[in-house]
Amino acid sequence: MAFQKVVSRLFDVPDSHDISVYEQNGGYQAARKALGMEPAVIIEEVKTSGLRGRGGAGFPAGMKWGFIPKDSPKPKYLVINCDESEPGTFKDRKIIERDPHSLVEGIIIASFAIDSHQAYIYLRGEFNQQRIHLDDAIAQAYAKGYLGDNVMGTGYALHLSTHRGAGAYICGEETALLESLEGKKGQPRLKPPFPATHGLFQCPTVVNNVETIATVPWIIAHGASTYASMGTEKSKGTRLMSVSGHCVKPGVYEIEMGMPFKDFLAENLGGVRMGRGLKAVIPGGSSCPILTAEEAMGLTLDPEAIAAIGSMAGSGGMMIIDEETCMVDLLEDLTHFYAHESCGQCTPCREGTDWLYKMVQRIEAGRGTPEDLDTILDIADNMEGKTICALAAAATMPTRSFIKKFRQEFVAHFEHRGCPKKQAKVPAGAGA
């Protein structure tokens, strides 16, 4: 079937954040429908839709819900990951600003499906205004009887709270998020056990991304087969793309899975700004290996196609990079971020991210040597896969890709004893 907007359908509707506007556009009818269904049927419907997590890992949402043990005597929890701290990613922020009730309605459906009576939304620390906005939407839902001890008069009880973190990137990792939500230091847990059996307060827990849950009402309302008819064979439906960098029209766009990148760049983004050439693309957030322009222009935007050329769809945080960009300078910024955000729990990550940053910084400043590249790659090998969570890998994967695909720029920094692009911008006679 033809592409339809799912998550962003109300983004441009005036006052779409208000519950009355949401209801006028069919809001909360999917939740009403779901509350009349068997929980197992809801889970099967989400499985059939092919909906995969939109937070980066891409795990099938319905399958994750199905892991919750039905016979557990412990309470079950739904936790929404709205930490959204991956550089280049800002789609979840737009959902809670423009259409927060789609998230609330999705939470009602998902919570009922897994027999949860308490849900939490964990927000990025900087999302103060967004938290206020979301709390207003939750208060409206309570006033309408969509949340509380008797949801929509069905006898089902569900309470929903927001929790704002303190601005730590690591709390986007689901177990670190759970630790923080429990009031502890935000550091990842060893797995197994997994959150499905030992999550929040050691109880069965589903952790889902904002976009994932905000998609659920549309699936229930329109049917799994309708959603699955969009996208590719293995990646169904649509997804939001957060696009930043050197394009004419950066922003948040909803696309059908499998859209060709070259069409997306030309039709949605208006091409590369100032008429410059495309140099590279980061397809899914700063932790994804970078793609050259040649790789990107032959690419379709779905996880399988992106993985086939050695990168990841990630959280959909695409960065467009033009021909005037110094790749060493860009890598310095990225490695600085990961060095700053390492929680310090694992030695390879705590020490390695700082080493990567300082060595790339040294190369950019003109004090590096060709041997530094081999040292950086050796450090990366001693970091990746040797830590509790994937933050070390998030630093090493882009680092390796920058060196592999743009090695000549690093070499030029050695030959020029600094950044050739910056040197070219210094006026003649400056500093004399």
HELIX and SHEET records of a PDB file:
HELIX    1   1 ILE A   19  GLN A   24  1                                   6    
HELIX    2   2 GLN A   29  ALA A   34  1                                   6    
HELIX    3   3 PRO A   39  SER A   49  1                                  11    
HELIX    4   4 ALA A   61  GLY A   66  1                                   6    
HELIX    5   5 LYS A   91  ARG A   98  1                                   8    
HELIX    6   6 PRO A  100  ILE A  114  1                                  15    
HELIX    7   7 ASN A  128  ALA A  143  1                                  16    
HELIX    8   8 VAL A  151  GLY A  153  5                                   3    
HELIX    9   9 TYR A  169  GLY A  172  5                                   4    
HELIX   10  10 GLU A  174  LEU A  181  1                                   8    
HELIX   11  11 PRO A  195  HIS A  198  1                                   4    
HELIX   12  12 LEU A  200  GLN A  202  5                                   3    
HELIX   13  13 VAL A  210  HIS A  222  1                                  13    
HELIX   14  14 ALA A  224  ALA A  228  1                                   5    
HELIX   15  15 PHE A  261  ASP A  263  1                                   3    
HELIX   16  16 PHE A  264  ASN A  268  3                                   5    
HELIX   17  17 ARG A  273  GLY A  275  5                                   3    
HELIX   18  18 ALA A  293  MET A  297  1                                   5    
HELIX   19  19 PRO A  303  ALA A  308  1                                   6    
HELIX   20  20 MET A  327  GLU A  341  1                                  15    
HELIX   21  21 THR A  347  GLU A  364  1                                  18    
HELIX   22  22 GLU A  371  ASP A  381  1                                  11    
HELIX   23  23 LEU A  391  LYS A  405  1                                  15    
HELIX   24  24 ARG A  407  HIS A  416  1                                  10    
HELIX   25  25 PRO A  420  LYS A  425  1                                   6    
SHEET    1   A 4 HIS A 159  ARG A 164  0                                        
SHEET    2   A 4 GLN A 118  LEU A 123  1                                        
SHEET    3   A 4 TYR A  77  CYS A  82  1                                        
SHEET    4   A 4 THR A 205  ASN A 209  1                                        
SHEET    1   B 5 GLY A 251  GLU A 256  0                                        
SHEET    2   B 5 THR A 238  GLY A 245 -1                                        
SHEET    3   B 5 GLY A 317  ASP A 322  1                                        
SHEET    4   B 5 LEU A 278  ILE A 282 -1                                        
SHEET    5   B 5 LEU A 291  THR A 292 -1                                        
SHEET    1   C 2 MET A 259  PRO A 260  0                                        
SHEET    2   C 2 THR A 300  LEU A 301 -1                                        
END                                                                             
